[in-house]
Every structure is written in structure tokens, then in C-alpha cells.
């Protein structure tokens, strides 16, 4: 019977290029803790811990902060699945943009031939324009003007690859945790709720860049189109409004 290989903190630090101090810190914040014990009671890292270490470092190289990484991993997020979902989204966007390109080329050719595009062609073009982005983006378009959309994109571009994980992994997970606390009738002033609200507001400020009108527009989009913004077609508006009220009470209690 094979015995699982284990690593002491010093050996794992040397193998991974980290410091012992870093591993101790990650243990303290419950990001990565040794799960094995020797017969003498000493804590050691097992093979599962090494897998988690690899995931932590992979996500860290993408620019995620330690708290974001913890949310991703604790939510059971598989990095391969994340990349696959991101790829699927990109491919869907490419397909929509390809359709838009074809419709634009058709209109351009008609105009070049001094022909007026017919109504069916223009309607097709409008539909292609409306489907050239994910549902959340279309919801934002209903509540933000072009300058605000451009500012939001600029902020996401400045954040870099991390933006995808913050928006599509951490933010939805924060709301899922908040909803679980609400359903459990947690006190809005309790530490777990307050921690979630602080992180939500940090992310909001990160993407809004301190622009109150941009923040207000995004909040309105969430209020009126929660299913589209959350990427969850089954999300009921009433449930979202109840959660919003719960979070507002938490902010008032802070």
C-alpha cells in the first residue's frame, strides 16, 4: 500500500520558491494549511495541499489577491473550468461579432453601390449589435451612457486579467454567501455580514473608480436586471430585492 508523500514547511517552501514565513502566513489566514500530522504530532503538507498550493500560485500569477484566491478555491472553483468558461464566453462573443461583421459588410456594400439598405437588413444589423455582448453587458447598456461604458471598460482593462475572476467568480460568490446569511437570518451588523459588505464595496469602488454616477448606474442595472447581471436566468427579482435590502441594512449598521 502506497504511503502518501508529505512535506515539512521548510521543504515545501524550498520546492515552491516561497519563504517559510509566507507559508506560515497563509496558514494563519486559512488560505493553505498543512492537513497531515506525523505520529509525533507535527503538521505536514499532504499531496492535496500541494495541489491547492499550485492553484494558489497559478491564480496569484493572474493577479488575484489572496482574499480573491481564497474565495475562488473555497467555492470549489476549478481553474481549468474557469478558463473553459472564459473561452466559451470569448467564442460566443466572436460568433456574435462575426454576425455583426457580416451585417455591417452587407450594409457597406449596399451603400457603396448607392443602394439604400432595406428595413429587414437594418433590423438584422440592430439585432446583431444587440447580441454582440453577454447579457450583463446588454443590461449595463440600458442604464449607462457610452462614456460610462467606456470608463467601465477602461477600469477593467487597467485591472487586467484579474477583472474576469473578480467579476465572474468572487463577486457572484460574495452575493451567494450574503444570500445564505440572509436566509439564515443573520444579524446585518454581525462580523461575517460586515466583512462581505466591505469586500463588495471594495470591488464596486475598484471598478467604478470613485465615479458616483457610474456606481449608481451599475446599482440600477443590478436592481432592474438582476438575472442578466448575475448571469443566472433563474434569479428572481424579488429575491434580489430582499438581498439588497439586507445589504443596505448591513451598510447602515457599519
C-alpha positions in Angstrom: 0.0 0.0 0.0 1.5 3.3 -1.1 2.0 5.9 1.6 1.1 9.5 0.7 4.1 11.8 0.4 4.2 14.6 2.9 6.3 17.8 3.1 7.5 19.8 6.1 7.1 23.5 5.8 10.8 24.1 5.0 10.9 21.5 2.3 7.7 22.8 0.7 9.0 26.4 0.8 12.2 25.4 -0.9 10.4 23.4 -3.6 7.9 26.1 -4.4 10.3 29.1 -4.2 8.4 30.6 -1.3 9.6 31.5 2.2 8.6 29.7 5.3 7.2 32.9 6.6 4.9 33.1 3.6 3.6 29.6 4.2 3.1 30.3 7.9 1.1 33.5 6.9 -1.1 31.5 4.5 -1.7 29.0 7.2 -2.7 31.8 9.7 -5.2 33.2 7.2 -6.5 29.7 6.3 -5.5 30.0 2.7 -3.3 27.0 2.8 -2.9 24.8 5.9 -1.0 21.6 6.4 -3.6 18.8 6.7 -1.4 15.9 7.8 0.2 15.0 11.1 3.1 12.8 11.9 2.9 10.2 14.7 4.7 12.7 16.8 2.0 15.3 16.1 4.0 17.5 13.8 2.0 19.2 11.0 2.9 18.4 7.4 1.6 19.2 4.0 0.0 16.3 2.0 -0.5 15.9 -1.7 -3.9 17.6 -1.7 -2.2 20.6 0.0 0.4 20.7 -2.8 -2.4 20.7 -5.4 -4.0 23.7 -3.6 -0.6 25.4 -3.4 -0.3 25.1 -7.2 -3.8 26.6 -7.6 -3.0 29.5 -5.3 0.2 30.3 -7.2 -1.5 29.9 -10.6 -4.3 32.3 -9.6 -1.8 34.7 -8.0 0.2 34.9 -11.2 -3.0 36.1 -12.9 -3.0 39.0 -10.5 -5.6 37.9 -7.9 -5.2 39.0 -4.3 -5.1 36.4 -1.5 -8.7 37.0 -0.5 -10.0 36.6 -4.0 -8.0 33.4 -4.4 -9.5 32.1 -1.1 -13.0 32.8 -2.4 -12.3 31.1 -5.7 -10.8 27.9 -4.1 -13.3 27.7 -1.2 -16.1 27.9 -3.7 -14.8 24.8 -5.3 -13.7 26.7 -8.5 -11.6 24.6 -10.8 -9.1 26.8 -12.7 -9.4 24.6 -15.7 -13.2 25.0 -15.7 -12.8 28.8 -15.2 -10.6 29.0 -18.3 -13.0 26.8 -20.2 -15.9 29.1 -19.3 -13.9 32.1 -20.2 -13.0 30.5 -23.5 -16.7 29.7 -24.2 -17.6 33.3 -23.5 -15.0 34.6 -25.8 -16.1 32.2 -28.5 -19.7 33.3 -28.1 -18.6 36.9 -28.4 -16.6 36.1 -31.5 -19.6 34.4 -33.1 -21.8 37.4 -32.3 -19.2 39.8 -33.6 -18.8 37.7 -36.8 -22.5 38.0 -37.4 -22.2 41.8 -36.8 -19.3 42.0 -39.2 -21.2 40.2 -41.9 -24.2 42.5 -41.5 -22.0 45.6 -41.5 -20.3 44.4 -44.6 -23.6 43.9 -46.3 -24.8 47.4 -45.4 -21.4 48.9 -46.5 -21.6 47.1 -49.9 -25.1 48.3 -50.5 -24.2 51.9 -49.6 -21.1 51.6 -51.9 -23.4 50.6 -54.7 -25.6 53.7 -53.9 -28.4 51.4 -52.6 -30.4 52.2 -49.6 -30.4 49.3 -47.2 -33.9 47.9 -46.8 -35.6 47.7 -43.4 -35.0 44.0 -43.0 -31.3 44.5 -43.4 -31.2 47.3 -40.9 -33.3 45.3 -38.4 -30.8 42.5 -38.7 -28.0 44.9 -38.1 -29.6 46.2 -35.0 -30.2 42.7 -33.7 -26.6 41.8 -34.3 -25.5 44.9 -32.5 -27.6 44.0 -29.5 -26.3 40.4 -29.3 -22.6 41.3 -29.7 -22.0 41.0 -25.9 -23.1 39.0 -22.9 -26.4 39.6 -21.2 -24.8 41.5 -18.3 -23.2 43.9 -20.8 -26.5 44.5 -22.5 -28.2 45.2 -19.2 -25.5 47.8 -18.5 -26.1 49.4 -21.9 -29.7 50.0 -20.7 -28.5 52.0 -17.7 -25.2 53.6 -18.7 -24.4 56.0 -21.4 -21.5 55.4 -23.8 -19.0 57.5 -21.9 -19.8 55.5 -18.7 -19.5 52.2 -20.6 -16.1 53.3 -21.9 -15.0 54.3 -18.4 -16.1 50.9 -17.1 -14.1 49.1 -19.8 -11.1 51.2 -19.2 -11.2 50.4 -15.5 -11.5 46.6 -16.3 -8.6 46.9 -18.8 -6.4 48.7 -16.2 -7.1 45.9 -13.7 -6.0 43.3 -16.2 -6.8 39.6 -16.2 -7.9 39.7 -12.6 -11.0 41.6 -13.7 -12.5 38.4 -15.2 -12.1 36.5 -11.9 -13.3 39.3 -9.7 -16.5 39.8 -11.8 -17.3 36.3 -12.7 -16.0 34.4 -9.6 -15.6 36.5 -6.5 -18.4 38.9 -6.9 -21.2 36.3 -7.5 -19.7 34.1 -4.7 -19.9 37.1 -2.3 -23.6 37.5 -3.2 -24.3 33.8 -2.8 -22.7 33.9 0.7 -24.7 37.0 1.6 -27.9 35.4 0.5 -27.1 32.3 2.6 -26.6 34.6 5.6 -29.8 36.4 4.9 -31.8 33.2 4.7 -30.2 32.1 7.9 -31.5 35.3 9.5 -28.0 36.6 10.3 -27.8 40.0 12.0 -26.8 42.6 9.4 -24.4 44.1 11.9 -22.6 40.7 12.5 -19.0 40.4 11.6 -19.5 37.9 8.7 -22.1 40.1 7.0 -20.0 43.2 7.6 -16.9 41.5 6.1 -18.9 40.6 2.9 -20.3 44.1 2.5 -16.8 45.7 2.9 -15.5 43.5 0.2 -18.5 44.1 -2.1 -17.9 47.9 -1.7 -14.2 47.5 -2.3 -14.9 45.8 -5.6 -17.5 48.4 -6.5 -15.0 51.2 -5.9 -12.4 49.3 -7.8 -14.4 49.1 -11.0 -16.2 52.5 -10.6 -13.0 54.4 -9.9 -14.8 56.7 -7.5 -17.4 57.9 -10.1 -20.7 58.1 -8.2 -22.8 58.3 -11.3 -21.1 55.1 -12.6 -21.7 53.4 -9.3 -25.4 54.5 -9.4 -25.9 53.2 -12.9 -24.4 49.8 -12.1 -26.6 49.5 -9.0 -29.7 50.4 -11.0 -28.7 47.6 -13.5 -28.4 45.1 -10.7 -31.8 46.3 -9.3 -33.7 46.1 -12.5 -31.9 43.3 -14.4 -30.5 41.0 -11.6 -30.7 37.8 -13.7 -28.7 39.3 -16.5 -26.2 40.9 -14.3 -25.7 37.8 -12.2 -25.6 35.5 -15.3 -28.4 33.5 -13.6 -31.6 33.3 -15.6 -33.4 31.7 -12.7 -32.7 34.6 -10.3 -36.0 36.1 -9.2 -36.1 39.9 -8.9 -37.9 39.6 -5.6 -35.2 37.5 -4.1 -32.6 40.0 -5.3 -34.5 43.0 -3.8 -34.7 41.2 -0.5 -31.0 40.7 -0.5 -30.4 44.3 -1.5 -32.4 45.5 1.4 -30.5 43.1 3.7 -27.2 44.6 2.5 -28.4 48.1 2.8 -29.3 47.4 6.5 -25.8 46.0 6.9 -24.2 49.2 5.5 -26.3 51.3 7.8 -25.2 49.3 10.7 -21.5 49.6 9.9 
